[in-house]
Amino acid sequence: MLSELSVKGKTIDLIVIGAGPAGLMAAISAASRGARVLILEGEASSGKKLLVTGGGHCNITNRAVSERDFYSDDPRTVRNVLRALPVSKTVDFFREWGLSLMTEEDGKMFPRDRKAASVLGTLLGAARERKVNLLTRSEVLALHCRHGIFSTEGKGFSFSSKAVIVATGGLSYPATGSRGAGYKIAESFGHSIVAPSPALVPFETADADWRGLAGITLETALGLFRRGQWFAESRGPLLFTHQGFSGPAVMNLASPWARFGGQGALTICANFLPQISEKSLRERLREKRVAKPAMTIKKFLSHDIPERLAGVLLRKADIVSEKQLANFSKKERELLFRMVRSCVLPVKGPLGYDRAEVTAGGIPLKEVNPKTLESNIAPGLFFAGEVLDVDGRIGGFNLQWAWSSGYVAGCAAAEKLGQPIRSRL
Ligand SMILES: Cc1cc2nc3c(=O)[nH]c(=O)nc-3n(C[C@H](O)[C@H](O)[C@H](O)COP(=O)(O)OP(=O)(O)OC[C@H]3O[C@@H](n4cnc5c(N)ncnc54)[C@H](O)[C@@H]3O)c2cc1C
């Protein structure tokens, strides 16, 4: 509890359901504008998922974030929300509350001490200073609205408020408290739900050859195809695991996989040498064939690709690994290029929510006000964070969505309550 609960029996201005990144940001933003805020958190402590982000280091945002980094049903709303609290203002917010950030070469931003606990500590400190009340072990089971007053109910409690922000997250990592409660609440008010599915999650394969490559990582460009038509791509490290394929390159494809097809209709093709053009690869092979005709094709490939992977690619293409370059036929060369540059990964599909960093799907943005995130169906009801139908790629984008959407919903709720702006964010 942040401050002694002085709200019992009184009508609170605003109840925020969920003390994750979106809920905490919403509460701080609303309280900074004078609203009396109560957060109800179902778990024994706040921000459980935040603590495991970025392997405990918390990739808090990214140097450059735009609506193009997200999947959603309405990119324009994503853009509005990101513009209301862009990266620069997010960085200022954390700095003003005592947390400085650092940027890595690839644009990912982290707290300078690389501790997710410092991010959570900063948010809780800000909430405390803004006199936000927080009740943990207070799972909300139902929300009703009568005559403009919301009643929020759980085991042994019931609170009334003039506005509510639902920031309950999605379904990923259910052990951290996100178990889809927000969807049920939204549905009870008449909202529809874009079918949720695990996103930013590894893919499984049944093929023992690929599973046998566990431990190998390499830069790869992946393309997602539906009936031969390309419709999504992702580039980055691909990690082979005992279950199949992991790493940002493939995890980024789970959302489009679920949104645009699902198992069966889709194919993932890998280019294991994205840094070398096909033309230079062909030239290289030609030159090597002249300079070192006795070199084996496996040795040639292993210059750029891990040897074990080269072995699997050759086996899959029915090419003898020990074949010398001098005896390499034109047909074999074409087969090899196809295998290296557009190899179909035999995936069964993405793994489940217990391995998914986020949830694709959720409350459609089309059903909320694009400037305030207030429900189009129930005035006074707002949504923030992963519970909405927005999911970003790996790199700090999902937390930026939590910060920006929490800010927008918090400010809008306070404004609706008629609170004068009191101070900084
Ligand atoms: C392993 C892992 C690593 C990640 N790493 C990163 C990263 O480095 N960078 C990045 O940008 N994103 C990362 N993410 C994604 C990021 O954590 C989420 O996008 C973000 O936490 C979503 O914030 P949220 O507040 O919407 O939801 P959540 O963080 O899920 O918070 C929701 C809160 O609501 C509470 N709640 C749920 N139902 C109820 C109820 N009925 N009553 C009361 N309380 C309730 C939950 O207990 C929880 O505390 C990672 C996710 C995982 C799982």
The ligand as a Gaussian input file, in Angstrom:
#p B3LYP/6-31G(d) Opt

LIG

0 1
 C        9.483000     -11.972000     -20.280000
 C        9.021000     -10.641000     -20.811000
 C        9.944000      -9.701000     -21.188000
 C        9.521000      -8.479000     -21.711000
 N       10.467000      -7.551000     -22.017000
 C       10.081000      -6.361000     -22.508000
 C       11.043000      -5.335000     -22.760000
 O       12.224000      -5.459000     -22.426000
 N       10.588000      -4.183000     -23.330000
 C        9.279000      -3.980000     -23.648000
 O        8.942000      -2.933000     -24.190000
 N        8.335000      -4.905000     -23.338000
 C        8.709000      -6.074000     -22.768000
 N        7.757000      -6.997000     -22.432000
 C        6.329000      -6.651000     -22.635000
 C        5.844000      -5.745000     -21.488000
 O        6.179000      -6.326000     -20.257000
 C        4.337000      -5.550000     -21.574000
 O        4.029000      -4.997000     -22.831000
 C        3.835000      -4.616000     -20.473000
 O        4.128000      -5.149000     -19.206000
 C        2.338000      -4.394000     -20.587000
 O        1.960000      -3.518000     -19.560000
 P        0.474000      -3.464000     -18.977000
 O        0.531000      -2.556000     -17.813000
 O       -0.467000      -3.215000     -20.064000
 O        0.170000      -4.964000     -18.499000
 P        0.864000      -5.862000     -17.372000
 O        2.307000      -5.544000     -17.247000
 O        0.493000      -7.251000     -17.727000
 O        0.157000      -5.413000     -16.029000
 C       -1.203000      -5.706000     -15.776000
 C       -1.436000      -5.682000     -14.269000
 O       -2.819000      -5.828000     -14.019000
 C       -3.015000      -6.738000     -12.940000
 N       -4.344000      -7.351000     -13.076000
 C       -4.774000      -8.178000     -14.053000
 N       -6.066000      -8.515000     -13.838000
 C       -6.453000      -7.870000     -12.704000
 C       -7.681000      -7.815000     -11.975000
 N       -8.762000      -8.501000     -12.356000
 N       -7.729000      -7.072000     -10.845000
 C       -6.643000      -6.369000     -10.434000
 N       -5.452000      -6.392000     -11.090000
 C       -5.361000      -7.126000     -12.212000
 C       -1.882000      -7.747000     -13.131000
 O       -1.619000      -8.468000     -11.960000
 C       -0.737000      -6.837000     -13.567000
 O       -0.017000      -6.338000     -12.460000
 C        8.141000      -8.207000     -21.873000
 C        7.212000      -9.152000     -21.455000
 C        7.646000     -10.353000     -20.917000
 C        6.626000     -11.355000     -20.458000

